[in-house]
Amino acid sequence: MASIDSSRGEVLEVRVHPEDLGRVIGRSGRTAKALRTLVTALADGRRVRVDVVDTDEA
């Protein structure tokens, strides 16, 4: 996981092995959506975006 500050807020990059990408995203994106909801709740009003990235892209 990496945190990147941008002009539009903070970006949390969750780096995942390509074989595990489907498991992290979940069926119909449910797991990724739950992760984003959790981060938004903890962000305390700050703009935070969660990106799930496979390690082959980095």
C-alpha distance matrix in Angstrom:
0.0 3.8 6.9 10.0 13.5 16.0 19.6 19.0 16.4 12.7 10.2 6.7 5.4 4.5 5.8 8.8 12.1 14.9 16.9 14.6 13.9 17.0 16.3 13.0 14.9 18.0 21.6 22.4 18.8 19.4 16.2 14.0 16.6 16.5 12.8 13.6 16.7 15.2 12.9 16.0 18.1 16.1 15.9 19.6 20.9 18.3 17.2 13.6 12.6 9.9 9.7 9.3 9.6 11.3 11.0 14.6 14.1 12.1
3.8 0.0 3.8 6.5 10.1 12.8 16.5 16.4 13.9 10.3 8.1 5.7 5.1 6.7 8.0 11.6 14.7 17.1 19.7 17.7 16.5 19.7 19.5 16.1 17.4 20.8 24.2 24.5 20.8 21.7 18.8 16.1 18.3 18.6 14.8 14.8 17.9 16.6 13.6 16.3 18.7 16.5 15.4 18.9 19.9 16.8 15.7 12.4 11.7 10.1 9.9 10.6 10.6 12.8 12.3 15.5 14.2 11.7
6.9 3.8 0.0 3.8 6.8 9.8 13.4 13.3 10.5 6.9 5.7 4.6 6.3 9.0 11.1 14.7 18.0 20.2 22.8 20.6 19.0 22.0 21.7 18.1 18.9 22.3 25.6 25.4 21.6 22.3 19.7 16.8 18.3 18.6 15.0 14.1 16.9 15.8 12.3 14.3 16.8 14.6 12.8 16.1 16.8 13.5 12.5 9.6 9.8 9.4 10.2 12.2 12.8 15.6 15.5 18.5 16.6 14.2
10.0 6.5 3.8 0.0 3.8 6.4 10.1 10.7 8.7 5.7 5.0 6.4 7.7 11.2 13.0 16.7 19.9 21.5 24.5 22.7 20.7 23.6 23.9 20.3 20.6 24.1 27.2 26.5 22.8 24.0 21.8 18.6 19.8 20.7 17.3 15.7 18.6 18.1 14.5 15.7 18.6 16.7 14.3 17.3 17.1 13.5 11.9 9.8 9.8 10.4 10.7 13.3 13.5 16.5 16.5 18.8 16.3 14.1
13.5 10.1 6.8 3.8 0.0 3.8 7.0 8.2 6.2 4.5 6.2 8.8 11.0 14.5 16.6 20.3 23.5 25.0 28.0 26.1 23.9 26.5 26.9 23.2 23.1 26.6 29.4 28.4 24.8 25.8 24.0 20.6 21.2 22.1 19.0 16.9 19.3 19.0 15.2 15.6 18.5 16.7 13.6 16.0 15.3 11.5 10.2 9.3 10.2 12.1 13.1 16.2 16.7 19.9 20.1 22.3 19.5 17.4
16.0 12.8 9.8 6.4 3.8 0.0 3.8 5.4 5.3 5.8 7.2 10.7 12.5 16.2 18.2 21.7 24.8 25.7 28.9 27.2 24.6 27.1 27.8 24.3 23.6 27.1 29.6 28.2 24.7 26.1 24.8 21.2 21.4 22.9 20.2 17.6 20.0 20.4 16.8 16.5 19.7 18.6 15.2 17.4 15.9 12.2 10.1 9.9 10.2 12.7 13.3 16.7 17.2 20.6 21.1 22.8 19.6 18.0
19.6 16.5 13.4 10.1 7.0 3.8 0.0 3.8 5.7 8.1 10.2 13.9 15.9 19.5 21.7 25.1 28.2 28.9 32.1 30.4 27.6 29.8 30.7 27.1 26.1 29.5 31.7 29.9 26.6 27.9 27.0 23.4 23.1 24.8 22.4 19.4 21.4 22.2 18.6 17.6 20.7 19.9 16.3 17.9 15.7 12.3 10.2 11.3 12.1 15.1 16.0 19.7 20.3 23.8 24.6 26.1 22.7 21.4
19.0 16.4 13.3 10.7 8.2 5.4 3.8 0.0 3.8 7.1 8.9 12.6 14.9 18.3 20.8 23.9 27.2 27.7 30.7 28.8 25.8 27.6 28.4 24.9 23.6 26.8 28.8 26.8 23.6 24.8 24.2 20.6 20.0 21.7 19.7 16.4 18.2 19.4 16.1 14.7 17.9 17.7 14.1 15.8 13.3 10.1 7.3 8.7 9.3 12.8 14.1 17.8 19.1 22.8 24.1 25.7 22.4 21.5
16.4 13.9 10.5 8.7 6.2 5.3 5.7 3.8 0.0 3.8 6.7 10.0 12.9 16.1 19.0 22.2 25.7 26.7 29.5 27.2 24.5 26.5 26.8 23.1 22.3 25.4 27.7 26.1 22.6 23.4 22.4 19.0 18.5 19.7 17.3 14.3 16.0 16.6 13.1 12.0 15.1 14.3 10.8 12.7 10.8 7.2 4.8 5.8 7.5 10.8 12.8 16.5 18.1 21.8 23.0 25.1 22.1 20.9
12.7 10.3 6.9 5.7 4.5 5.8 8.1 7.1 3.8 0.0 3.8 6.6 9.8 12.9 15.8 19.1 22.7 24.0 26.7 24.3 22.0 24.2 24.3 20.6 20.2 23.4 26.1 25.0 21.3 22.0 20.4 17.1 17.2 18.1 15.2 12.7 14.9 14.9 11.1 11.2 14.2 12.9 9.7 12.5 11.7 8.0 6.2 4.7 6.3 8.7 10.7 14.1 15.6 19.2 20.1 22.5 19.9 18.4
10.2 8.1 5.7 5.0 6.2 7.2 10.2 8.9 6.7 3.8 0.0 3.8 6.3 9.6 12.3 15.6 19.1 20.2 23.0 20.8 18.4 20.7 21.0 17.3 17.0 20.4 23.2 22.2 18.5 19.6 17.9 14.4 15.1 16.3 13.3 11.1 14.1 14.2 10.7 11.5 14.9 13.8 11.4 14.7 14.3 11.0 8.5 5.7 4.8 5.9 7.1 10.4 11.8 15.4 16.5 18.9 16.3 15.1
6.7 5.7 4.6 6.4 8.8 10.7 13.9 12.6 10.0 6.6 3.8 0.0 3.8 6.4 9.5 12.7 16.3 17.9 20.4 17.9 15.9 18.4 18.3 14.5 14.9 18.2 21.3 20.9 17.1 17.9 15.5 12.4 13.8 14.4 10.9 9.8 13.0 12.4 9.2 11.2 14.1 12.7 11.3 15.0 15.4 12.5 10.8 7.2 6.1 4.8 6.2 8.5 10.1 13.5 14.5 17.4 15.5 14.1
5.4 5.1 6.3 7.7 11.0 12.5 15.9 14.9 12.9 9.8 6.3 3.8 0.0 3.8 6.1 9.4 12.9 14.4 17.2 15.1 13.0 15.9 16.2 12.7 13.2 16.8 20.0 19.9 16.2 17.5 15.1 12.0 14.2 15.2 11.8 11.4 15.0 14.6 11.9 14.2 17.2 16.0 14.9 18.7 19.0 16.2 14.1 10.6 8.5 6.0 4.9 6.0 6.7 9.8 10.7 13.6 11.8 10.6
4.5 6.7 9.0 11.2 14.5 16.2 19.5 18.3 16.1 12.9 9.6 6.4 3.8 0.0 3.8 6.4 10.1 12.0 14.2 11.7 10.2 13.1 12.9 9.4 10.8 14.1 17.6 18.1 14.6 15.6 12.7 10.2 13.1 13.6 10.2 11.0 14.5 13.8 11.9 14.8 17.3 16.3 16.1 19.9 20.8 18.4 16.6 12.8 10.7 7.3 6.1 4.8 6.0 8.3 9.4 12.8 12.0 11.2
5.8 8.0 11.1 13.0 16.6 18.2 21.7 20.8 19.0 15.8 12.3 9.5 6.1 3.8 0.0 3.8 7.0 9.2 11.8 10.0 9.0 12.5 12.7 10.0 11.7 15.0 18.5 19.3 16.1 17.6 14.7 12.6 15.9 16.6 13.5 14.5 18.1 17.4 15.7 18.6 21.1 20.0 19.8 23.6 24.5 21.9 20.0 16.3 14.0 10.7 8.5 6.2 4.9 5.6 5.8 9.4 9.4 8.5
8.8 11.6 14.7 16.7 20.3 21.7 25.1 23.9 22.2 19.1 15.6 12.7 9.4 6.4 3.8 0.0 3.8 6.2 8.1 6.3 5.9 9.6 9.7 7.8 10.0 12.9 16.3 17.6 14.9 16.4 13.5 12.1 15.8 16.5 13.9 15.5 18.9 18.3 17.4 20.4 22.6 21.8 22.2 26.0 26.9 24.7 22.7 19.0 16.4 12.8 10.5 7.2 6.1 4.7 5.7 8.9 10.1 10.3
12.1 14.7 18.0 19.9 23.5 24.8 28.2 27.2 25.7 22.7 19.1 16.3 12.9 10.1 7.0 3.8 0.0 3.8 5.5 5.4 6.4 9.8 10.3 9.8 12.0 14.3 17.4 19.1 16.9 18.6 15.9 15.0 18.8 19.5 17.2 19.1 22.3 21.9 21.1 24.1 26.3 25.5 25.9 29.7 30.7 28.5 26.4 22.7 20.0 16.5 13.9 10.4 8.6 5.5 5.4 7.6 10.1 10.8
14.9 17.1 20.2 21.5 25.0 25.7 28.9 27.7 26.7 24.0 20.2 17.9 14.4 12.0 9.2 6.2 3.8 0.0 3.8 5.4 5.2 8.1 9.8 10.1 11.2 13.4 15.9 17.3 15.7 18.0 16.0 15.0 18.7 20.0 18.2 19.7 23.0 23.1 22.6 25.2 27.6 27.3 27.6 31.4 32.0 29.8 27.4 23.8 20.7 17.3 14.2 10.7 8.7 5.2 6.5 7.0 9.4 11.4
16.9 19.7 22.8 24.5 28.0 28.9 32.1 30.7 29.5 26.7 23.0 20.4 17.2 14.2 11.8 8.1 5.5 3.8 0.0 3.8 5.7 7.2 8.3 9.9 11.5 12.6 14.9 17.0 16.0 17.7 15.7 15.7 19.3 20.2 18.9 21.0 23.9 23.9 23.8 26.6 28.6 28.5 29.2 32.9 33.8 31.9 29.7 26.1 23.1 19.5 16.9 13.1 11.9 8.7 9.9 10.5 13.2 15.1
14.6 17.7 20.6 22.7 26.1 27.2 30.4 28.8 27.2 24.3 20.8 17.9 15.1 11.7 10.0 6.3 5.4 5.4 3.8 0.0 3.8 5.6 5.3 6.4 8.7 9.9 12.8 15.1 13.5 14.8 12.4 12.6 16.3 16.7 15.4 17.7 20.5 20.3 20.4 23.3 25.1 25.0 25.9 29.6 30.6 29.0 27.0 23.3 20.6 16.8 14.7 10.9 10.7 8.5 10.2 12.0 14.0 15.4
13.9 16.5 19.0 20.7 23.9 24.6 27.6 25.8 24.5 22.0 18.4 15.9 13.0 10.2 9.0 5.9 6.4 5.2 5.7 3.8 0.0 3.8 5.4 5.2 6.2 8.4 11.2 12.7 10.9 12.9 10.9 10.2 13.8 15.1 13.7 15.4 18.5 18.8 18.7 21.2 23.4 23.6 24.2 27.8 28.5 26.7 24.4 20.9 17.8 14.2 11.8 8.0 8.0 6.5 9.5 11.0 12.1 14.0
17.0 19.7 22.0 23.6 26.5 27.1 29.8 27.6 26.5 24.2 20.7 18.4 15.9 13.1 12.5 9.6 9.8 8.1 7.2 5.6 3.8 0.0 3.8 5.5 5.2 5.8 7.9 9.8 8.9 10.8 9.6 9.9 13.1 14.4 14.0 15.9 18.4 19.2 19.7 21.9 23.9 24.6 25.4 28.9 29.5 28.2 25.8 22.5 19.3 15.9 13.8 10.4 11.2 10.1 13.2 14.3 15.3 17.5
16.3 19.5 21.7 23.9 26.9 27.8 30.7 28.4 26.8 24.3 21.0 18.3 16.2 12.9 12.7 9.7 10.3 9.8 8.3 5.3 5.4 3.8 0.0 3.8 5.6 5.0 8.0 10.8 9.5 10.1 8.0 9.4 12.6 12.9 12.6 15.2 17.3 17.4 18.5 21.0 22.5 23.0 24.3 27.8 28.8 27.7 25.8 22.3 19.6 16.0 14.7 11.3 12.7 11.8 14.4 16.3 17.5 19.1
13.0 16.1 18.1 20.3 23.2 24.3 27.1 24.9 23.1 20.6 17.3 14.5 12.7 9.4 10.0 7.8 9.8 10.1 9.9 6.4 5.2 5.5 3.8 0.0 3.8 5.5 9.2 11.1 8.5 9.1 6.2 6.5 10.1 10.4 9.3 11.8 14.3 14.3 14.9 17.5 19.2 19.5 20.7 24.2 25.2 24.0 22.1 18.6 16.0 12.3 11.3 8.1 10.2 10.3 13.0 15.4 16.0 17.2
14.9 17.4 18.9 20.6 23.1 23.6 26.1 23.6 22.3 20.2 17.0 14.9 13.2 10.8 11.7 10.0 12.0 11.2 11.5 8.7 6.2 5.2 5.6 3.8 0.0 3.8 6.9 7.8 5.1 6.8 5.4 4.7 8.0 9.6 9.3 10.8 13.3 14.3 15.0 16.9 18.9 19.9 20.6 24.1 24.5 23.4 21.1 17.9 14.9 11.6 10.4 7.7 10.2 10.9 14.3 16.1 16.1 17.8
18.0 20.8 22.3 24.1 26.6 27.1 29.5 26.8 25.4 23.4 20.4 18.2 16.8 14.1 15.0 12.9 14.3 13.4 12.6 9.9 8.4 5.8 5.0 5.5 3.8 0.0 3.8 6.2 5.0 5.4 4.8 6.6 8.9 9.7 10.6 12.7 14.3 15.3 16.8 18.5 20.0 21.3 22.6 25.8 26.4 25.8 23.7 20.7 17.9 14.8 14.0 11.5 13.9 14.2 17.4 19.1 19.5 21.3
21.6 24.2 25.6 27.2 29.4 29.6 31.7 28.8 27.7 26.1 23.2 21.3 20.0 17.6 18.5 16.3 17.4 15.9 14.9 12.8 11.2 7.9 8.0 9.2 6.9 3.8 0.0 3.8 5.3 5.8 7.3 9.2 10.4 11.6 13.4 14.9 16.0 17.6 19.4 20.6 22.0 23.8 25.1 28.0 28.4 28.0 25.8 23.1 20.3 17.5 16.8 14.5 16.8 17.0 20.4 21.7 22.0 24.2
22.4 24.5 25.4 26.5 28.4 28.2 29.9 26.8 26.1 25.0 22.2 20.9 19.9 18.1 19.3 17.6 19.1 17.3 17.0 15.1 12.7 9.8 10.8 11.1 7.8 6.2 3.8 0.0 3.8 5.5 8.4 9.1 9.2 11.5 13.5 14.1 15.1 17.5 19.0 19.6 21.3 23.5 24.3 27.1 27.0 26.6 24.2 21.8 18.9 16.6 15.9 14.4 16.8 17.6 21.3 22.3 22.0 24.3
18.8 20.8 21.6 22.8 24.8 24.7 26.6 23.6 22.6 21.3 18.5 17.1 16.2 14.6 16.1 14.9 16.9 15.7 16.0 13.5 10.9 8.9 9.5 8.5 5.1 5.0 5.3 3.8 0.0 3.8 5.7 5.4 6.0 8.6 10.0 10.5 12.1 14.3 15.5 16.3 18.3 20.1 20.8 23.8 23.8 23.2 20.8 18.2 15.3 12.9 12.4 11.0 13.8 15.1 18.8 20.2 19.6 21.6
19.4 21.7 22.3 24.0 25.8 26.1 27.9 24.8 23.4 22.0 19.6 17.9 17.5 15.6 17.6 16.4 18.6 18.0 17.7 14.8 12.9 10.8 10.1 9.1 6.8 5.4 5.8 5.5 3.8 0.0 3.8 5.6 5.1 6.1 8.6 9.9 10.4 12.3 14.3 15.2 16.4 18.5 19.8 22.5 22.9 22.8 20.9 18.4 16.1 13.7 14.2 13.0 16.2 17.5 20.9 22.8 22.5 24.1
16.2 18.8 19.7 21.8 24.0 24.8 27.0 24.2 22.4 20.4 17.9 15.5 15.1 12.7 14.7 13.5 15.9 16.0 15.7 12.4 10.9 9.6 8.0 6.2 5.4 4.8 7.3 8.4 5.7 3.8 0.0 3.8 5.4 5.1 6.2 8.7 9.8 10.6 12.4 14.2 15.4 16.7 18.3 21.3 22.1 21.8 20.1 17.2 15.0 12.1 12.6 10.9 14.2 15.5 18.5 20.9 20.8 21.9
14.0 16.1 16.8 18.6 20.6 21.2 23.4 20.6 19.0 17.1 14.4 12.4 12.0 10.2 12.6 12.1 15.0 15.0 15.7 12.6 10.2 9.9 9.4 6.5 4.7 6.6 9.2 9.1 5.4 5.6 3.8 0.0 3.8 5.4 5.0 6.2 8.6 9.9 10.6 12.2 14.3 15.5 16.3 19.6 20.0 19.2 17.1 14.1 11.5 8.6 8.9 7.8 11.4 13.4 16.5 18.8 18.2 19.2
16.6 18.3 18.3 19.8 21.2 21.4 23.1 20.0 18.5 17.2 15.1 13.8 14.2 13.1 15.9 15.8 18.8 18.7 19.3 16.3 13.8 13.1 12.6 10.1 8.0 8.9 10.4 9.2 6.0 5.1 5.4 3.8 0.0 3.8 5.4 5.1 6.1 8.6 9.9 10.4 12.3 14.3 15.1 17.9 18.0 17.8 15.8 13.4 11.3 9.4 10.7 10.8 14.5 16.8 20.0 22.2 21.2 22.2
16.5 18.6 18.6 20.7 22.1 22.9 24.8 21.7 19.7 18.1 16.3 14.4 15.2 13.6 16.6 16.5 19.5 20.0 20.2 16.7 15.1 14.4 12.9 10.4 9.6 9.7 11.6 11.5 8.6 6.1 5.1 5.4 3.8 0.0 3.8 5.4 5.0 6.2 8.7 9.8 10.6 12.5 14.2 16.8 17.6 17.8 16.6 14.1 12.8 10.8 12.8 12.6 16.3 18.4 21.3 23.9 23.2 23.9
12.8 14.8 15.0 17.3 19.0 20.2 22.4 19.7 17.3 15.2 13.3 10.9 11.8 10.2 13.5 13.9 17.2 18.2 18.9 15.4 13.7 14.0 12.6 9.3 9.3 10.6 13.4 13.5 10.0 8.6 6.2 5.0 5.4 3.8 0.0 3.8 5.4 5.1 6.2 8.6 10.0 10.8 12.2 15.4 16.5 16.0 14.8 11.8 10.5 8.0 10.1 10.1 13.7 16.1 18.6 21.5 20.8 21.0
13.6 14.8 14.1 15.7 16.9 17.6 19.4 16.4 14.3 12.7 11.1 9.8 11.4 11.0 14.5 15.5 19.1 19.7 21.0 17.7 15.4 15.9 15.2 11.8 10.8 12.7 14.9 14.1 10.5 9.9 8.7 6.2 5.1 5.4 3.8 0.0 3.8 5.4 5.2 6.1 8.6 9.9 10.3 13.5 13.8 13.2 11.5 8.8 7.5 6.0 8.9 10.1 13.9 16.8 19.5 22.1 20.7 21.0
16.7 17.9 16.9 18.6 19.3 20.0 21.4 18.2 16.0 14.9 14.1 13.0 15.0 14.5 18.1 18.9 22.3 23.0 23.9 20.5 18.5 18.4 17.3 14.3 13.3 14.3 16.0 15.1 12.1 10.4 9.8 8.6 6.1 5.0 5.4 3.8 0.0 3.8 5.5 5.1 6.2 8.7 9.9 12.2 12.7 13.2 12.3 10.5 10.2 9.6 12.7 13.9 17.6 20.5 23.1 25.8 24.5 24.7
15.2 16.6 15.8 18.1 19.0 20.4 22.2 19.4 16.6 14.9 14.2 12.4 14.6 13.8 17.4 18.3 21.9 23.1 23.9 20.3 18.8 19.2 17.4 14.3 14.3 15.3 17.6 17.5 14.3 12.3 10.6 9.9 8.6 6.2 5.1 5.4 3.8 0.0 3.8 5.4 5.2 6.3 8.6 11.1 12.7 13.2 13.1 10.9 11.3 10.3 13.5 14.4 18.0 20.7 22.9 26.0 25.0 24.7
12.9 13.6 12.3 14.5 15.2 16.8 18.6 16.1 13.1 11.1 10.7 9.2 11.9 11.9 15.7 17.4 21.1 22.6 23.8 20.4 18.7 19.7 18.5 14.9 15.0 16.8 19.4 19.0 15.5 14.3 12.4 10.6 9.9 8.7 6.2 5.2 5.5 3.8 0.0 3.8 5.4 5.1 6.0 9.3 10.7 10.2 10.0 7.4 8.3 7.8 11.4 13.0 16.4 19.4 21.3 24.4 23.0 22.4
16.0 16.3 14.3 15.7 15.6 16.5 17.6 14.7 12.0 11.2 11.5 11.2 14.2 14.8 18.6 20.4 24.1 25.2 26.6 23.3 21.2 21.9 21.0 17.5 16.9 18.5 20.6 19.6 16.3 15.2 14.2 12.2 10.4 9.8 8.6 6.1 5.1 5.4 3.8 0.0 3.8 5.4 5.1 7.6 7.9 8.2 7.9 6.7 8.1 9.1 12.8 15.1 18.5 21.8 23.9 26.8 25.0 24.6
18.1 18.7 16.8 18.6 18.5 19.7 20.7 17.9 15.1 14.2 14.9 14.1 17.2 17.3 21.1 22.6 26.3 27.6 28.6 25.1 23.4 23.9 22.5 19.2 18.9 20.0 22.0 21.3 18.3 16.4 15.4 14.3 12.3 10.6 10.0 8.6 6.2 5.2 5.4 3.8 0.0 3.8 5.6 6.7 8.3 9.8 10.8 10.0 11.9 12.5 16.2 18.0 21.5 24.6 26.6 29.7 28.2 27.7
16.1 16.5 14.6 16.7 16.7 18.6 19.9 17.7 14.3 12.9 13.8 12.7 16.0 16.3 20.0 21.8 25.5 27.3 28.5 25.0 23.6 24.6 23.0 19.5 19.9 21.3 23.8 23.5 20.1 18.5 16.7 15.5 14.3 12.5 10.8 9.9 8.7 6.3 5.1 5.4 3.8 0.0 3.8 5.5 8.4 9.1 10.7 9.6 12.0 12.5 16.1 18.0 21.1 24.1 25.7 28.9 27.6 26.6
15.9 15.4 12.8 14.3 13.6 15.2 16.3 14.1 10.8 9.7 11.4 11.3 14.9 16.1 19.8 22.2 25.9 27.6 29.2 25.9 24.2 25.4 24.3 20.7 20.6 22.6 25.1 24.3 20.8 19.8 18.3 16.3 15.1 14.2 12.2 10.3 9.9 8.6 6.0 5.1 5.6 3.8 0.0 3.8 5.6 5.3 7.2 6.7 9.8 11.3 15.1 17.6 20.5 23.8 25.3 28.4 26.5 25.4
19.6 18.9 16.1 17.3 16.0 17.4 17.9 15.8 12.7 12.5 14.7 15.0 18.7 19.9 23.6 26.0 29.7 31.4 32.9 29.6 27.8 28.9 27.8 24.2 24.1 25.8 28.0 27.1 23.8 22.5 21.3 19.6 17.9 16.8 15.4 13.5 12.2 11.1 9.3 7.6 6.7 5.5 3.8 0.0 3.8 5.7 8.8 9.7 13.1 15.0 18.7 21.3 24.3 27.6 29.1 32.2 30.3 29.1
20.9 19.9 16.8 17.1 15.3 15.9 15.7 13.3 10.8 11.7 14.3 15.4 19.0 20.8 24.5 26.9 30.7 32.0 33.8 30.6 28.5 29.5 28.8 25.2 24.5 26.4 28.4 27.0 23.8 22.9 22.1 20.0 18.0 17.6 16.5 13.8 12.7 12.7 10.7 7.9 8.3 8.4 5.6 3.8 0.0 3.8 6.6 8.9 12.2 14.9 18.5 21.5 24.4 28.0 29.6 32.4 30.1 29.2
18.3 16.8 13.5 13.5 11.5 12.2 12.3 10.1 7.2 8.0 11.0 12.5 16.2 18.4 21.9 24.7 28.5 29.8 31.9 29.0 26.7 28.2 27.7 24.0 23.4 25.8 28.0 26.6 23.2 22.8 21.8 19.2 17.8 17.8 16.0 13.2 13.2 13.2 10.2 8.2 9.8 9.1 5.3 5.7 3.8 0.0 3.8 6.1 9.8 12.7 16.1 19.3 21.9 25.5 26.9 29.6 27.2 26.0
17.2 15.7 12.5 11.9 10.2 10.1 10.2 7.3 4.8 6.2 8.5 10.8 14.1 16.6 20.0 22.7 26.4 27.4 29.7 27.0 24.4 25.8 25.8 22.1 21.1 23.7 25.8 24.2 20.8 20.9 20.1 17.1 15.8 16.6 14.8 11.5 12.3 13.1 10.0 7.9 10.8 10.7 7.2 8.8 6.6 3.8 0.0 3.8 6.8 10.2 13.3 16.8 19.2 22.9 24.6 27.0 24.4 23.5
13.6 12.4 9.6 9.8 9.3 9.9 11.3 8.7 5.8 4.7 5.7 7.2 10.6 12.8 16.3 19.0 22.7 23.8 26.1 23.3 20.9 22.5 22.3 18.6 17.9 20.7 23.1 21.8 18.2 18.4 17.2 14.1 13.4 14.1 11.8 8.8 10.5 10.9 7.4 6.7 10.0 9.6 6.7 9.7 8.9 6.1 3.8 0.0 3.8 6.7 10.0 13.3 15.8 19.5 21.1 23.7 21.3 20.4
12.6 11.7 9.8 9.8 10.2 10.2 12.1 9.3 7.5 6.3 4.8 6.1 8.5 10.7 14.0 16.4 20.0 20.7 23.1 20.6 17.8 19.3 19.6 16.0 14.9 17.9 20.3 18.9 15.3 16.1 15.0 11.5 11.3 12.8 10.5 7.5 10.2 11.3 8.3 8.1 11.9 12.0 9.8 13.1 12.2 9.8 6.8 3.8 0.0 3.8 6.6 10.1 12.6 16.4 18.4 20.7 18.2 17.9
9.9 10.1 9.4 10.4 12.1 12.7 15.1 12.8 10.8 8.7 5.9 4.8 6.0 7.3 10.7 12.8 16.5 17.3 19.5 16.8 14.2 15.9 16.0 12.3 11.6 14.8 17.5 16.6 12.9 13.7 12.1 8.6 9.4 10.8 8.0 6.0 9.6 10.3 7.8 9.1 12.5 12.5 11.3 15.0 14.9 12.7 10.2 6.7 3.8 0.0 3.8 6.6 9.6 13.2 15.4 17.9 15.9 15.7
9.7 9.9 10.2 10.7 13.1 13.3 16.0 14.1 12.8 10.7 7.1 6.2 4.9 6.1 8.5 10.5 13.9 14.2 16.9 14.7 11.8 13.8 14.7 11.3 10.4 14.0 16.8 15.9 12.4 14.2 12.6 8.9 10.7 12.8 10.1 8.9 12.7 13.5 11.4 12.8 16.2 16.1 15.1 18.7 18.5 16.1 13.3 10.0 6.6 3.8 0.0 3.8 6.2 9.9 12.3 14.4 12.3 12.5
9.3 10.6 12.2 13.3 16.2 16.7 19.7 17.8 16.5 14.1 10.4 8.5 6.0 4.8 6.2 7.2 10.4 10.7 13.1 10.9 8.0 10.4 11.3 8.1 7.7 11.5 14.5 14.4 11.0 13.0 10.9 7.8 10.8 12.6 10.1 10.1 13.9 14.4 13.0 15.1 18.0 18.0 17.6 21.3 21.5 19.3 16.8 13.3 10.1 6.6 3.8 0.0 3.8 6.8 9.7 12.0 10.8 11.5
9.6 10.6 12.8 13.5 16.7 17.2 20.3 19.1 18.1 15.6 11.8 10.1 6.7 6.0 4.9 6.1 8.6 8.7 11.9 10.7 8.0 11.2 12.7 10.2 10.2 13.9 16.8 16.8 13.8 16.2 14.2 11.4 14.5 16.3 13.7 13.9 17.6 18.0 16.4 18.5 21.5 21.1 20.5 24.3 24.4 21.9 19.2 15.8 12.6 9.6 6.2 3.8 0.0 3.8 6.4 8.4 7.0 7.9
11.3 12.8 15.6 16.5 19.9 20.6 23.8 22.8 21.8 19.2 15.4 13.5 9.8 8.3 5.6 4.7 5.5 5.2 8.7 8.5 6.5 10.1 11.8 10.3 10.9 14.2 17.0 17.6 15.1 17.5 15.5 13.4 16.8 18.4 16.1 16.8 20.5 20.7 19.4 21.8 24.6 24.1 23.8 27.6 28.0 25.5 22.9 19.5 16.4 13.2 9.9 6.8 3.8 0.0 3.8 5.5 5.9 7.4
11.0 12.3 15.5 16.5 20.1 21.1 24.6 24.1 23.0 20.1 16.5 14.5 10.7 9.4 5.8 5.7 5.4 6.5 9.9 10.2 9.5 13.2 14.4 13.0 14.3 17.4 20.4 21.3 18.8 20.9 18.5 16.5 20.0 21.3 18.6 19.5 23.1 22.9 21.3 23.9 26.6 25.7 25.3 29.1 29.6 26.9 24.6 21.1 18.4 15.4 12.3 9.7 6.4 3.8 0.0 3.8 5.4 5.4
14.6 15.5 18.5 18.8 22.3 22.8 26.1 25.7 25.1 22.5 18.9 17.4 13.6 12.8 9.4 8.9 7.6 7.0 10.5 12.0 11.0 14.3 16.3 15.4 16.1 19.1 21.7 22.3 20.2 22.8 20.9 18.8 22.2 23.9 21.5 22.1 25.8 26.0 24.4 26.8 29.7 28.9 28.4 32.2 32.4 29.6 27.0 23.7 20.7 17.9 14.4 12.0 8.4 5.5 3.8 0.0 3.8 5.6
14.1 14.2 16.6 16.3 19.5 19.6 22.7 22.4 22.1 19.9 16.3 15.5 11.8 12.0 9.4 10.1 10.1 9.4 13.2 14.0 12.1 15.3 17.5 16.0 16.1 19.5 22.0 22.0 19.6 22.5 20.8 18.2 21.2 23.2 20.8 20.7 24.5 25.0 23.0 25.0 28.2 27.6 26.5 30.3 30.1 27.2 24.4 21.3 18.2 15.9 12.3 10.8 7.0 5.9 5.4 3.8 0.0 3.8
12.1 11.7 14.2 14.1 17.4 18.0 21.4 21.5 20.9 18.4 15.1 14.1 10.6 11.2 8.5 10.3 10.8 11.4 15.1 15.4 14.0 17.5 19.1 17.2 17.8 21.3 24.2 24.3 21.6 24.1 21.9 19.2 22.2 23.9 21.0 21.0 24.7 24.7 22.4 24.6 27.7 26.6 25.4 29.1 29.2 26.0 23.5 20.4 17.9 15.7 12.5 11.5 7.9 7.4 5.4 5.6 3.8 0.0
